[in-house]
Amino acid sequence: METSRRTAPAPKPLRHNGVAYGGINVLMLWAASMEQGYNSPFWMTYRQAKELSEAQRDKDEVVRQLRDVEKQIELLLERIIDAEHASVIKAYESKIAKLEREKLLLAEKVDRIVPPKGRLEEFF
């Protein structure tokens, strides 16, 4: 007597933001998944992929700027240690305060850069 093998149903196809597809799209995407051997249930259009890529590129640029500001602050702190005149130290401290404000603004900007319609990495 032969028993039939049961397999788990394929996961419902999801948009890049985690929202499930509906209707005929489910069947079309399941068929494409099986035909191409895709394991991920996530799908997106070219435009959505481009928007996600641009958001990541923007975030990477701001993170680079943030690192540059942190390096400048470190260099100024080293100069303060070597400085002998109070007026020079005061000028360095003023510059550090300005850079710290810039650093806060950049950190907030990084947090605000969100890919359109959700974060893909939240679903993995």
N, C-alpha and C positions, 0 to 999 in steps of 0.2 A: 504494500500500500504506500503510495507516494503522497507526501504531505506538501502542501504549497508553502513556499517561503514568503514570509511577510517582510516588507521593508518599510521603514519609516517614510511617511509622505515627504516629498520635497518641500522645503520651506517656501512660504509664499514670497514672491519677488517683492523687494522693497526699493523705494526711491532712496537716493543718497541721504535723505533726511530721516529715514526710518519709517516713513508712511508706506503702508502696503498698497500695491497696485490692485486694481479691481477689474472685473469684466474680462473681456477677451485678451487684455494685456497679460493677464496671469498665464493663460494657456500659451500665448506667443513666447513669453519670456521663459517659461518652463521648457518649451520645445527647444529654444535657442540654447538654454543651459545644458540640456542633455546632449544636444548635437555637438556643442563646442567643448563640453567637459568642464564647465564653470562650476566652482564649488561655492562661490559667494552668492548670497541672495540679492546683493545690492546692484542696482542699475542706475545709470544716469545718462542724460543727453550730452552731446558734445558741448553745448552751451553751459550746462551745469558744471561739467568738468573744467571748462575754461574759467568759469567764475571761481571755483574752488582753488584752482591753480593760481589765479591772480591774487586771491585773498592770502594764500600761503606765501606768495612772493612778497606782498606788502608787509606781512608779519615778519618775514625773515629780514627785510630791510630795516624795520624799526628795531628789531633785536640787535642787529649789527650796530645801529646808531647808539643803542643803549650800552653795548659793550665798549664802544669808543669813549663815551662819556665816563664810564667807570674807570677806564685806563687813564683818562685825563685827570680824574680826581686822585688816583693813586700817585701819579707823577707829581701833582701839586703837594700832596701830603709829604712826599719825600723831600721836596724842595723846602717845605716849612721846617723840616728837621735840620736841614743844612743852613737855613737862613740865620743871619745874625742881627739884622735890623728889624725893629718893630714895625716900621712902615712897610717893609717887604712882606713880612708875615701877615700883616693886616690885608694887604692886596691879594695875597694867595688865599686867605680865608674868605675874602669877598668873592673871589672867582669860584672857590669850592662851593659856596652857598648857592651861587647862580647855577652851577652844574648840578647840584643836588636837586634843585627845582626842575631843571630840564630832565633829569633822570626820572623824577616822579611822573612828569607829563608823558614821557616815552613809555614808562611802565603801564600807565593807564591806557595809552594808545594801543599797546600790545593786547591788553585785555579786551579792548573794544573791537579789535579786528576779528570778526567772526565770519566764516564762510556763509554765503547766502543760504537761507532756509535750513540752518542747522550745521552741526559739526559732524562730518563723516566719521572721524576717529572715535566719537562717542559710541558708535555701534559695533566696534570690534573689541 
